[in-house]
């Protein structure tokens, strides 16, 4: 029996080594712990299968320009009131600021002077053509809406304008200062209706003395946005 007792430690060591070797495959299947502070990769559960496609952005019309016509009355100081008509072209820089070029034509009459002077009037003929152009800057003071009934609202703007230009009166061009105010209503998507009151100030010397004259213009018109 002493020979059996002598080999017991060797048998115990061999059994322990066999158990360790059998446990190694299971340990290899488990994840090896990483060092403290190392971020663990997130497991991706759903893999997206999205195909990229070209997207065309819509192009909205700016409609910063407007062109239109107008008609009304033009009261020439000392020379009566006549019909006036013309064209307008505007560029809207922002929602509140715009610039506008205007071209108009009317007539001046010296009928009252012909009744007083026995030798005739101031002009060679009773009526003289008057034409003008002006470039003004405008500012919208009262942007808002106006209602036509319960369910019909339209964009509304009240504005002031001021600028310079030239007036051809009786064949002589005269520097002109124009100022006034107006109202604009967007009747349709591209069509606006506007009414204006403007004063054209220029000097005349037809009556023997050079003096500044106030010439009031009241008009209404239509403009097309593009």
JOCOR-V5456 format. One record per residue. N is the residue number from 1. RES is the residue in one small letter. SS is DSSP state (H for helix, E for strand, - for the rest). PSI is psi in whole degrees, 0 to 359 (NA if undefined). Layout:
# JOCOR-V5456
{{N/RES/SS/PSI} {N/RES/SS/PSI}}
This chain:
# JOCOR-V5456
{{1/x/-/333} {2/x/H/332} {3/x/H/326} {4/x/H/318} {5/x/H/331} {6/x/H/327} {7/x/H/359} {8/x/H/316} {9/x/H/320} {10/x/H/321} {11/x/H/322} {12/x/H/320} {13/x/H/318} {14/x/H/321} {15/x/H/321} {16/x/H/320} {17/x/H/323} {18/x/H/320} {19/x/H/322} {20/x/H/318} {21/x/H/325} {22/x/H/332} {23/x/H/345} {24/x/H/316} {25/x/H/319} {26/x/H/323} {27/x/H/328} {28/x/H/332} {29/x/H/337} {30/x/-/154} {31/x/-/139} {32/x/-/126} {33/x/-/135} {34/x/-/169} {35/x/-/150} {36/x/-/138} {37/x/-/352} {38/x/-/123} {39/x/-/139} {40/x/-/135} {41/x/-/134} {42/x/-/137} {43/x/-/125} {44/x/-/114} {45/x/-/314} {46/x/-/125} {47/x/-/114} {48/x/-/139} {49/x/-/70} {50/x/-/125} {51/x/-/132} {52/x/-/142} {53/x/-/155} {54/x/-/132} {55/x/-/125} {56/x/-/119} {57/x/-/140} {58/x/-/146} {59/x/-/110} {60/x/-/137} {61/x/-/131} {62/x/-/321} {63/x/-/47} {64/x/-/344} {65/x/E/152} {66/x/E/142} {67/x/E/141} {68/x/E/183} {69/x/E/159} {70/x/E/161} {71/x/E/154} {72/x/E/216} {73/x/E/149} {74/x/E/115} {75/x/E/105} {76/x/-/124} {77/x/-/127} {78/x/-/354} {79/x/-/30} {80/x/-/181} {81/x/E/134} {82/x/E/167} {83/x/E/148} {84/x/E/147} {85/x/E/160} {86/x/E/190} {87/x/E/152} {88/x/E/144} {89/x/E/123} {90/x/E/152} {91/x/E/122} {92/x/E/105} {93/x/-/311} {94/x/-/188} {95/x/-/339} {96/x/-/338} {97/x/E/137} {98/x/E/161} {99/x/E/150} {100/x/E/137} {101/x/E/134} {102/x/E/139} {103/x/E/123} {104/x/E/163} {105/x/E/137} {106/x/E/194} {107/x/E/154} {108/x/E/143} {109/x/E/142} {110/x/-/32} {111/x/H/322} {112/x/H/322} {113/x/H/328} {114/x/H/335} {115/x/H/338} {116/x/H/312} {117/x/-/127} {118/x/-/337} {119/x/-/7} {120/x/-/184} {121/x/-/200} {122/x/-/324} {123/x/-/158} {124/x/-/327} {125/x/-/160} {126/x/-/332} {127/x/E/144} {128/x/E/142} {129/x/E/140} {130/x/E/123} {131/x/E/153} {132/x/E/160} {133/x/E/152} {134/x/E/152} {135/x/E/118} {136/x/E/157} {137/x/E/140} {138/x/E/156} {139/x/E/130} {140/x/E/114} {141/x/-/327} {142/x/-/67} {143/x/-/140} {144/x/E/209} {145/x/E/149} {146/x/E/139} {147/x/E/132} {148/x/-/91} {149/x/-/195} {150/x/-/323} {151/x/-/18} {152/x/-/104} {153/x/E/138} {154/x/E/148} {155/x/E/135} {156/x/E/140} {157/x/E/133} {158/x/E/137} {159/x/E/163} {160/x/E/151} {161/x/E/157} {162/x/E/142} {163/x/E/197} {164/x/E/166} {165/x/E/206} {166/x/E/144} {167/x/E/129} {168/x/E/102} {169/x/E/116} {170/x/-/39} {171/x/-/3} {172/x/E/129} {173/x/E/135} {174/x/E/134} {175/x/E/137} {176/x/E/140} {177/x/E/127} {178/x/E/139} {179/x/E/152} {180/x/E/198} {181/x/E/166} {182/x/E/171} {183/x/E/140} {184/x/E/132} {185/x/E/130} {186/x/E/93} {187/x/-/321} {188/x/-/183} {189/x/-/323} {190/x/-/1} {191/x/E/132} {192/x/E/149} {193/x/E/132} {194/x/E/152} {195/x/E/137} {196/x/E/148} {197/x/E/118} {198/x/E/148} {199/x/E/125} {200/x/E/117} {201/x/E/121} {202/x/E/164} {203/x/E/146} {204/x/E/147} {205/x/-/30} {206/x/-/341} {207/x/-/21} {208/x/-/349} {209/x/-/135} {210/x/-/128} {211/x/E/155} {212/x/E/137} {213/x/E/148} {214/x/E/121} {215/x/E/105} {216/x/E/135} {217/x/E/130} {218/x/E/120} {219/x/E/164} {220/x/E/149} {221/x/E/178} {222/x/E/144} {223/x/E/145} {224/x/E/128} {225/x/E/138} {226/x/-/NA}}
